[in-house]
């Protein structure tokens, strides 16, 4: 259950960031708008110690996903990226229980 919810929220975070970047390219100021769900996602992934390094790793993966996601087959790409991000974060040495 936690995996499916976490990957769904990762998908939404990627989708949101793609949308924000598109609005910024059109000239909108989106500095005050963020979808701040990373802490929830990391909690669902059972990270207890949420260090700056952990967040850095997560956001680096999100940024890479956003860079490689466009509107062509967006849902499929986002789904694949969410699974990859989930797996990468779980296999990370930073996940200390």
Backbone torsions as a table, in degrees:
resi	resn	phi	psi	omega
1	UNK	NA	-47.6	-179.1
2	UNK	-61.3	-37.3	-179.3
3	UNK	-64.3	-46.7	-177.7
4	UNK	-65.7	-38.2	177.6
5	UNK	-68.9	-43.1	179.4
6	UNK	-62.4	-45.9	179.8
7	UNK	-66.1	-35.2	175.8
8	UNK	-62.7	-44.9	179.7
9	UNK	-67.3	-34.8	174.7
10	UNK	-62.6	-43.0	176.9
11	UNK	-57.5	-45.2	-179.2
12	UNK	-66.2	-35.1	178.1
13	UNK	-67.5	-41.2	176.8
14	UNK	-63.5	-48.9	-179.6
15	UNK	-57.8	-43.4	179.8
16	UNK	-62.3	-43.3	-178.6
17	UNK	-67.2	-38.3	176.0
18	UNK	-60.9	-44.1	179.6
19	UNK	-62.9	-45.6	-179.8
20	UNK	-60.8	-45.2	179.7
21	UNK	-63.4	-37.4	177.3
22	UNK	-64.7	-42.7	177.6
23	UNK	-63.6	-40.1	179.0
24	UNK	-64.7	-36.5	176.6
25	UNK	-64.6	-27.2	177.5
26	UNK	-84.3	-3.3	176.0
27	UNK	103.3	3.6	178.4
28	UNK	-78.5	145.7	175.9
29	UNK	-92.7	109.8	-176.5
30	UNK	-111.1	21.1	-175.3
31	UNK	-66.5	-26.1	-178.5
32	UNK	-93.3	-3.5	-178.8
33	UNK	-106.5	120.1	173.9
34	UNK	-142.3	150.8	173.3
35	UNK	-100.1	96.8	-172.4
36	UNK	-93.5	78.0	-178.7
37	UNK	-119.5	6.8	-177.2
38	UNK	-61.2	-38.5	179.3
39	UNK	-63.7	-40.3	178.1
40	UNK	-63.6	-44.4	-180.0
41	UNK	-60.9	-47.6	-178.9
42	UNK	-66.0	-32.6	175.1
43	UNK	-66.5	-43.1	177.5
44	UNK	-62.3	-28.6	178.6
45	UNK	-85.0	5.1	174.7
46	UNK	68.6	31.0	170.8
47	UNK	-82.2	122.5	179.5
48	UNK	-92.3	-41.4	-177.7
49	UNK	-99.9	98.3	-176.1
50	UNK	-93.3	85.5	-177.7
51	UNK	-82.1	167.4	175.2
52	UNK	-60.5	-37.6	178.4
53	UNK	-62.9	-38.3	178.1
54	UNK	-63.4	-48.7	177.9
55	UNK	-62.1	-39.5	178.6
56	UNK	-59.5	-46.3	178.6
57	UNK	-61.3	-45.7	-179.2
58	UNK	-61.2	-49.1	-176.8
59	UNK	-70.5	-28.2	173.6
60	UNK	-63.3	-43.3	177.5
61	UNK	-65.6	-40.9	177.8
62	UNK	-62.0	-45.5	-179.9
63	UNK	-60.8	-41.0	178.2
64	UNK	-63.3	-42.3	178.3
65	UNK	-61.9	-43.2	-179.5
66	UNK	-63.8	-42.7	179.7
67	UNK	-60.4	-34.2	-175.7
68	UNK	-98.8	7.9	180.0
69	UNK	-108.9	129.4	173.9
70	UNK	-129.8	-171.8	-173.9
71	UNK	-80.8	-10.5	177.4
72	UNK	-81.5	116.0	-177.7
73	UNK	57.5	38.7	-175.4
74	UNK	-56.2	-48.4	-177.1
75	UNK	-59.9	-42.4	179.8
76	UNK	-64.4	-44.4	-179.8
77	UNK	-64.8	-43.2	-179.3
78	UNK	-64.8	-39.6	178.7
79	UNK	-62.6	-44.9	179.1
80	UNK	-63.3	-43.4	179.8
81	UNK	-64.0	-39.0	-179.2
82	UNK	-64.0	-39.9	177.1
83	UNK	-65.4	-42.1	179.5
84	UNK	-64.3	-45.7	179.6
85	UNK	-62.2	-44.3	178.4
86	UNK	-58.0	-48.6	-179.0
87	UNK	-63.1	-44.3	179.9
88	UNK	-61.5	-43.5	-178.9
89	UNK	-68.1	-39.4	179.8
90	UNK	-67.1	-35.5	-178.1
91	UNK	-84.5	-6.7	-179.2
92	UNK	-63.6	144.7	176.2
93	UNK	-69.2	-10.6	-178.6
94	UNK	-76.5	-13.7	-177.3
95	UNK	-81.5	91.3	-178.4
96	UNK	-104.9	124.3	179.6
97	UNK	-97.0	NA	NA
